[in-house]
Amino acid sequence: MKMVGIRLLLAAGILLILELMVINVAGLLPFVAAHKSDVSGALYMDFFRNSLLNPVESSIVLVEGKNPLFFIGSAGAVVLAMYAVFFAKDRKAEYQLADRYGVYGKARWARKNEIFVPNETVSIPAKQLMHDLEASMMETRGEK
């Protein structure tokens, strides 16, 4: 249940960003057509600031003007946000497949049959290992 809530919040955030982009793009074309004689940057900055600060008002103007780009863009934004959050594959699948085969550049857990290869791994009793370790430490003290 917690994951669904996080995904819905993520979908809402993505949808908000995409919808703001749709409002700006759909409103820009009629704005440019209406103000093609005045090409000053301040006029366009006022348009973008107004559409970002008042997205509901800008949307109402676009709906009342029956702007087809706004309707198509809004539908596309909803579909894209839902696809990105709910239907896109998890990225973990790529890493879960890596344990089935050896791949350079990818870390994976080794299997026991890869570590303990017959006739390659030598087992030493713990007492013998400690004896060899102590003997090697005594040898290095005597060399100094």
Backbone bond lengths (Angstrom), bond angles and torsions (degrees), N, CA, C in turn:
res aa  C-N    CA-C-N  psi(-1)  N-CA   C-N-CA  omega(-1)  CA-C   N-CA-C  phi
1 M - - - 1.455 - - 1.523 110.89 -
2 K 1.336 116.46 -37.44 1.457 120.70 -179.11 1.526 110.65 -64.97
3 M 1.345 116.09 -38.05 1.461 120.70 -179.24 1.526 111.04 -66.34
4 V 1.320 117.41 -35.95 1.467 120.85 178.90 1.519 109.93 -65.84
5 G 1.323 117.50 -40.44 1.458 121.11 177.94 1.514 112.25 -63.80
6 I 1.319 116.27 -40.39 1.460 120.30 178.14 1.527 109.99 -66.33
7 R 1.327 116.10 -41.01 1.463 119.33 179.47 1.536 111.26 -66.29
8 L 1.324 117.33 -38.17 1.464 119.67 177.66 1.527 110.96 -65.68
9 L 1.325 117.48 -39.67 1.457 121.21 177.49 1.525 110.45 -64.81
10 L 1.323 116.15 -41.25 1.456 120.43 177.20 1.527 111.13 -64.27
11 A 1.323 116.79 -41.50 1.472 120.83 177.77 1.523 110.89 -62.49
12 A 1.329 116.97 -40.65 1.465 120.26 179.57 1.525 110.78 -65.31
13 G 1.314 117.26 -40.82 1.459 120.77 178.47 1.519 112.24 -64.68
14 I 1.325 116.11 -45.80 1.469 119.84 178.42 1.520 110.21 -63.81
15 L 1.330 117.07 -41.71 1.460 120.95 179.89 1.525 111.39 -63.64
16 L 1.317 117.40 -38.76 1.465 121.02 178.83 1.524 111.10 -62.87
17 I 1.318 116.19 -45.80 1.468 119.96 -179.94 1.527 110.88 -64.91
18 L 1.334 116.55 -44.76 1.465 119.60 179.64 1.527 111.71 -64.94
19 E 1.322 116.52 -38.19 1.468 119.51 -179.09 1.532 110.70 -68.06
20 L 1.325 117.63 -37.05 1.468 119.56 175.86 1.526 110.45 -63.51
21 M 1.323 116.69 -38.15 1.462 119.57 176.72 1.526 110.92 -65.27
22 V 1.328 117.34 -40.99 1.468 121.61 179.56 1.524 110.32 -63.99
23 I 1.326 116.84 -42.51 1.469 120.48 179.68 1.521 110.28 -61.08
24 N 1.333 117.23 -43.78 1.463 120.33 -179.75 1.517 111.98 -66.53
25 V 1.326 117.70 -44.44 1.468 120.18 -178.03 1.524 110.83 -70.10
26 A 1.338 117.01 -44.77 1.463 119.87 -178.67 1.524 112.01 -67.33
27 G 1.306 117.47 -32.82 1.465 119.89 179.48 1.515 112.87 -83.55
28 L 1.332 117.24 -19.46 1.460 120.39 -176.78 1.532 112.24 -69.40
29 L 1.321 117.47 -40.30 1.465 119.65 -177.19 1.536 112.67 -63.40
30 P 1.337 120.06 -47.56 1.477 118.47 175.51 1.529 112.27 -65.37
31 F 1.343 116.79 -33.09 1.462 120.71 179.27 1.525 110.49 -65.25
32 V 1.329 116.92 -43.70 1.468 120.73 178.78 1.524 110.24 -65.09
33 A 1.341 116.85 -40.21 1.465 119.79 178.72 1.521 111.33 -63.82
34 A 1.317 117.38 -36.17 1.465 120.45 -178.97 1.527 112.09 -76.95
35 H 1.327 117.85 -29.29 1.465 121.70 -175.27 1.532 111.91 -118.45
36 K 1.330 117.45 38.16 1.463 118.99 -176.83 1.526 112.43 -72.00
37 S 1.315 117.86 -17.82 1.468 119.45 178.20 1.525 111.76 -80.10
38 D 1.325 117.65 -28.81 1.473 121.96 -179.95 1.524 108.62 -108.07
39 V 1.329 116.65 110.00 1.460 121.11 -174.95 1.539 110.27 -110.18
40 S 1.294 117.95 39.09 1.465 120.08 -179.51 1.526 110.30 -83.64
41 G 1.317 115.51 148.54 1.466 120.47 -178.69 1.509 112.90 -70.39
42 A 1.316 117.43 -30.14 1.465 120.81 -178.25 1.527 111.33 -65.00
43 L 1.317 116.21 -36.71 1.458 120.10 -179.79 1.529 110.64 -65.20
44 Y 1.343 116.39 -41.92 1.463 120.59 178.43 1.525 111.92 -69.71
45 M 1.314 117.40 -36.77 1.477 120.32 177.22 1.531 110.55 -64.67
46 D 1.324 116.96 -37.99 1.462 119.61 176.14 1.533 110.82 -63.70
47 F 1.341 116.31 -39.34 1.461 120.02 177.69 1.525 111.03 -61.94
48 F 1.335 117.06 -48.85 1.464 120.44 -179.00 1.532 111.73 -65.08
49 R 1.321 116.82 -40.16 1.467 120.41 179.14 1.527 110.09 -64.60
50 N 1.331 117.00 -42.31 1.460 120.74 179.68 1.528 111.54 -65.81
51 S 1.330 116.99 -40.59 1.467 118.87 -178.12 1.531 111.70 -73.86
52 L 1.325 118.29 -28.05 1.466 120.24 177.58 1.523 112.43 -80.74
53 L 1.328 117.11 -34.89 1.465 120.04 -179.86 1.527 112.73 -82.21
54 N 1.324 117.40 -25.42 1.462 121.85 -179.83 1.529 110.13 -128.17
55 P 1.339 118.26 66.81 1.469 119.24 -176.20 1.524 113.37 -68.48
56 V 1.332 117.99 -31.58 1.471 119.98 -179.60 1.529 109.57 -68.13
57 E 1.313 116.65 -45.04 1.466 120.45 178.58 1.533 111.05 -62.71
58 S 1.335 116.32 -41.64 1.468 119.93 178.10 1.522 111.06 -64.79
59 S 1.331 117.18 -38.60 1.466 120.69 178.01 1.518 111.33 -64.80
60 I 1.324 116.94 -41.32 1.465 120.88 179.24 1.526 110.46 -62.22
61 V 1.326 116.50 -41.59 1.471 120.36 178.47 1.523 110.24 -63.07
62 L 1.333 117.29 -41.04 1.462 120.84 -179.61 1.529 111.64 -69.30
63 V 1.325 117.67 -36.15 1.468 120.92 178.56 1.531 109.90 -70.54
64 E 1.328 116.52 -42.23 1.468 119.43 178.56 1.521 111.47 -64.62
65 G 1.339 116.43 -32.66 1.465 120.52 177.55 1.516 112.81 -81.90
66 K 1.334 117.19 -0.84 1.471 123.58 179.86 1.529 110.80 52.18
67 N 1.318 115.67 51.11 1.455 122.61 -179.95 1.537 108.93 -75.72
68 P 1.342 118.74 111.41 1.462 119.92 -177.26 1.532 112.98 -66.49
69 L 1.321 116.92 -29.98 1.465 120.31 178.59 1.533 111.02 -64.76
70 F 1.323 116.34 -34.51 1.464 120.28 177.58 1.529 111.20 -67.30
71 F 1.330 117.32 -43.69 1.463 120.38 -179.31 1.525 111.60 -66.91
72 I 1.328 116.99 -44.61 1.469 120.46 178.77 1.529 110.86 -65.55
73 G 1.326 115.98 -42.83 1.465 119.89 179.75 1.522 112.78 -65.70
74 S 1.330 116.99 -38.84 1.470 120.42 178.57 1.522 111.26 -66.12
75 A 1.319 116.84 -42.19 1.469 119.92 177.78 1.530 110.21 -64.61
76 G 1.314 116.43 -41.55 1.464 120.24 177.55 1.519 112.32 -64.53
77 A 1.333 117.17 -37.49 1.460 120.88 178.57 1.522 111.32 -64.77
78 V 1.324 116.78 -41.34 1.472 120.68 178.46 1.522 110.46 -64.79
79 V 1.328 116.49 -45.57 1.467 120.12 -179.50 1.525 110.52 -64.39
80 L 1.316 117.85 -43.90 1.464 121.60 -179.40 1.520 112.10 -64.97
81 A 1.333 117.41 -41.26 1.470 120.20 179.23 1.525 111.03 -65.56
82 M 1.320 117.13 -43.57 1.474 119.91 179.11 1.527 111.49 -66.14
83 Y 1.315 116.58 -39.37 1.466 119.64 178.33 1.527 110.88 -65.31
84 A 1.332 116.21 -44.27 1.469 120.12 -177.29 1.520 111.87 -64.16
85 V 1.309 117.71 -33.58 1.459 120.17 -175.85 1.523 112.43 -91.53
86 F 1.314 118.42 -43.48 1.459 120.16 -171.10 1.525 115.38 -101.53
87 F 1.320 118.20 -30.17 1.453 119.05 -172.07 1.516 114.96 -110.42
88 A 1.311 118.23 -10.30 1.467 119.84 178.20 1.524 108.87 -69.26
89 K 1.322 115.63 143.48 1.463 119.55 -178.84 1.521 110.08 -67.12
90 D 1.324 114.39 149.84 1.455 118.71 174.66 1.516 108.66 -70.56
91 R 1.304 116.81 143.12 1.460 121.46 -179.07 1.521 111.77 -76.92
92 K 1.343 117.48 -12.01 1.452 120.35 -179.60 1.517 111.90 -67.50
93 A 1.310 118.12 -25.28 1.458 120.85 -175.35 1.520 111.42 -59.77
94 E 1.317 117.89 -33.47 1.459 121.43 178.74 1.523 110.64 -63.81
95 Y 1.323 116.79 -39.61 1.458 120.04 -178.67 1.525 111.76 -81.22
96 Q 1.311 117.63 -27.02 1.452 119.65 177.64 1.523 110.79 -70.18
97 L 1.325 117.16 -27.67 1.453 120.05 178.01 1.522 111.63 -75.51
98 A 1.306 119.02 -20.31 1.458 121.72 -175.01 1.519 112.35 -67.60
99 D 1.321 118.53 -20.95 1.467 118.27 179.74 1.534 111.60 -79.55
100 R 1.309 118.19 -6.49 1.462 120.72 178.52 1.526 112.39 -86.72
101 Y 1.308 116.80 -17.16 1.456 119.89 -179.02 1.531 108.26 -150.59
102 G 1.314 116.18 157.77 1.456 120.47 178.95 1.514 110.41 -82.14
103 V 1.305 116.70 129.87 1.449 121.31 -178.79 1.517 107.74 -131.47
104 Y 1.310 117.12 130.76 1.456 119.95 175.94 1.519 109.08 -73.31
105 G 1.305 115.28 138.12 1.449 120.41 177.31 1.511 114.65 88.70
106 K 1.304 118.66 0.70 1.460 121.24 177.78 1.521 108.22 -124.74
107 A 1.294 115.91 132.75 1.459 120.08 178.39 1.522 109.32 -83.55
108 R 1.315 115.66 140.64 1.456 120.30 175.97 1.519 107.88 -153.28
109 W 1.325 116.20 162.15 1.448 121.04 178.20 1.519 109.25 -77.68
110 A 1.321 116.47 134.92 1.469 120.42 178.29 1.519 109.51 -79.00
111 R 1.314 115.97 150.90 1.460 121.69 176.46 1.523 108.96 -90.57
112 K 1.332 116.19 157.61 1.463 120.41 -178.64 1.518 111.85 -61.50
113 N 1.337 117.59 -35.78 1.464 118.92 -179.49 1.529 112.07 -70.04
114 E 1.343 117.83 -17.02 1.454 120.52 175.06 1.525 111.63 -84.92
115 I 1.313 116.77 -29.30 1.468 120.45 -178.83 1.516 110.77 -85.42
116 F 1.309 116.81 -50.62 1.469 121.53 -176.22 1.526 110.17 -96.04
117 V 1.313 116.27 75.50 1.456 121.91 179.57 1.530 107.95 -83.23
118 P 1.331 118.21 129.31 1.471 119.91 -179.93 1.530 111.44 -59.23
119 N 1.352 115.46 141.75 1.462 124.88 -179.65 1.526 113.59 67.05
120 E 1.320 119.29 7.10 1.457 121.63 175.03 1.521 111.60 -117.37
121 T 1.312 117.00 -27.64 1.455 121.28 -179.23 1.525 108.42 -98.48
122 V 1.324 115.56 129.26 1.463 121.19 -179.83 1.514 107.67 -108.35
123 S 1.316 115.93 129.60 1.459 118.78 177.41 1.521 108.99 -100.16
124 I 1.323 115.07 137.04 1.462 122.00 179.76 1.519 107.04 -122.90
125 P 1.326 117.21 133.59 1.458 118.79 176.78 1.538 110.56 -61.49
126 A 1.321 115.66 151.70 1.463 120.67 -176.33 1.517 112.04 -61.39
127 K 1.331 118.74 -38.99 1.468 121.11 -179.84 1.525 110.71 -65.19
128 Q 1.324 115.86 -39.92 1.466 119.55 179.53 1.533 110.31 -67.08
129 L 1.330 116.67 -38.18 1.460 120.56 178.08 1.519 110.60 -62.79
130 M 1.334 117.65 -45.28 1.461 120.94 178.93 1.530 110.88 -64.17
131 H 1.345 116.85 -39.87 1.458 120.27 178.75 1.531 110.64 -62.49
132 D 1.337 116.65 -44.98 1.462 120.72 178.98 1.524 111.37 -64.56
133 L 1.325 117.31 -38.02 1.464 121.54 178.85 1.520 110.55 -65.28
134 E 1.335 116.97 -46.51 1.467 120.01 178.84 1.525 111.42 -63.75
135 A 1.337 116.63 -39.60 1.463 119.88 179.80 1.527 110.43 -64.63
136 S 1.330 117.75 -39.74 1.466 119.50 179.77 1.518 111.41 -68.65
137 M 1.344 117.24 -31.25 1.459 119.91 178.15 1.517 110.67 -72.55
138 M 1.324 118.13 -34.48 1.461 121.12 178.08 1.521 111.10 -68.63
139 E 1.326 116.79 -37.10 1.448 121.03 179.37 1.527 111.34 -64.35
140 T 1.323 117.72 -40.26 1.457 119.23 -178.52 1.522 111.22 -72.98
141 R 1.325 119.66 -27.31 1.463 121.25 176.85 1.521 110.01 -69.78
142 G 1.332 116.66 -38.07 1.447 120.50 -177.94 1.529 112.42 -71.65
143 E 1.331 118.05 -25.29 1.452 120.42 -177.47 1.512 111.84 -77.29
144 K 1.286 119.60 -22.26 1.474 121.88 -177.06 1.452 108.60 -74.87
